[in-house]
């Protein structure tokens, strides 16, 4: 009889060995099939993303050998830098919130252990029909459930609070850099940043949510494993648990081999989504131009939008297919098979123990099973943590690159200005030789261009050796065909473009006021339109105490009589009757016509009454008669004008005309002296 049992045992052992070999081979085959499918899906995604410019996927200045998005040392360095912004000091409120979250996580683990113990007591009482113990354990279970429910809800609430705190810190930090030293201009006009609005609003929020979620989903599983392993050691020892941990190590290695590039997928999806949103925004910005050519303008825009939509949807579907394959492997190996392995580890001592001594009671059995399942769940969460980390790597990359770019722009190291900087360095190194004077901008009581050559940020020469000056009371008009470079004079004067050579003299910024062809209207009342950029009614809306303090320093008391007079001078006093006078709040961008907005901008200029005004075709939407009236009001106000205009009728309000023709074979400009009637003085 014993020999038969031995033979049967050997056969079972051989079958088990064969099953293990077959299972291992099947696992390798499945792994190769899954990886082949993933590569095919990723190739299709790469094709969809060919239309995305490199700047859409990255904001950093182009550097040789730029690393790809991955969980590596660069990710750790960037994450550390961002966390220093989110948690500025050990005494910050964010530090307190994290300590509180840590204490709540520890409390939840202790409560889980307590609940497992009480469940075991309840099971033991049911089996032994001890109703007194059952009632007592049930009461204690109900009492323990109260703090457990509070702790679980408090953890979710605190995680949201931490996420919002991080988002606030990061967004304020980005605003500080983005709205300093005209970084926003470089982002919007020079194209140094792609989709900065999406990155500041959406990507910062995603990062804050991911990092706050990552901590709770990392610390709790580790704490669970430590505490539950210690509790289980009292019943089944450490050897059996090591087998379970070994299984999870093998699972993690296998899952990493079949995992798709989640970080790259998330970055591509964000870029495609940003392009789709920008396509819609382009229609809003150019609705009139499109409408003039519709049909077929509307149909063309529909096809363009649908093309962006289809690319985004197809990419999302391919990502979903890859996640499906990954989740199948995750669920089977980490969730279900891990439970089977855990039960086998737990049951082995009972079946292979020849003696009945040392067997667990029913209550201990139930508690041990619950702890084993909780331990398996915690280890599974740690294994699947790489998905959260790779998703975090994508948002970390986008936020970090934004931080690096705005800092670079603020420091004047943007690639657009590198040519001028190199030239300045060369001239500095040769200053003892016969070299022209260094380009510089100096403060003065006048506006003057002395031997200034104007280049675009792309180093294209527009005007060579420009020389003229605007003294107080001596207004100057700049004329010339479209595209000749007239507006570039203002961009140099405002230091929006780099100065390559020559000297520019200008008064302090408070003595200059600039009006463009497209007037800027602010969100606010009619009074706010005239007072801008002075601060008054916005102060009550500022949430930050520091912003309120800065606003008070720049606040204009708002003399209503002067505001009304400035509106009357531009024939806009009828706006006062449309609503609640100066306090009416409307969507001025939509309410006012182009000519009304330009008149309102002139009212703003008359109210502030600077020494110099830079007018860049600021009356182009006003009739010829209306334009003369507006210039006459400016002339009476005593403001010295540097104007860009096309209509010859306004020449009489100036004493000199600078003609710019863009002819690169010559200097590209010449000067005429004008009399009081606007005629050329011979």
Secondary structure by P-SEA (a helix, b strand, c coil): caaaaaaaaaaaaaaaaaaaaaaaaaaaaaaaaaaaaaaaaaaaaaaaacccccccccccccccccccccccaaaaaaaaaaaaaaccccccaaaaaaaaaaaaaaaaaaaaaaaaaaaaaaaaaaaacaaaaaaaaaaaaaaaaaaaaaaaaaaaaaaaaaaaaaaaaaaaaaaaaaaccaaaaaacccccccaaaaaaccaaaaaaaaaaaaaaacaaaaaaaaaaaaaaaacccaaaaaaaaaaaaaaaaaaaaaccaaaaaaaaaaaaaaaaaaaaaaaaacaaaaaaaccaaaaaaaaaaaaaaaaaaaaaaaaaaaaaaaaaaaaacccaaaaaaaaaaaaccccccccccccccaaaaaaaaaaaaaaaaaaaaaaaaaaaaaaaaaaaaaaaaaaaaaaaaaacccccaaaaaaaaaaaaaacccccccccccccccbbbbcbbbbbccccccccccccccccccbbbbbbbccccccaaaaaaaaccccccbbbbbbcccccbbbbccccccccccaaaaaacccccccccccccaaaaaaaaaaccccaaaaaaaaaaaacccccccccccccccccccccccaaaaaaaaaaaaaaacccbbbbccccccccaaaaaaaaaaaaaaccccccccccccccccccbbbbbcccccccccbbbbbcccccccc
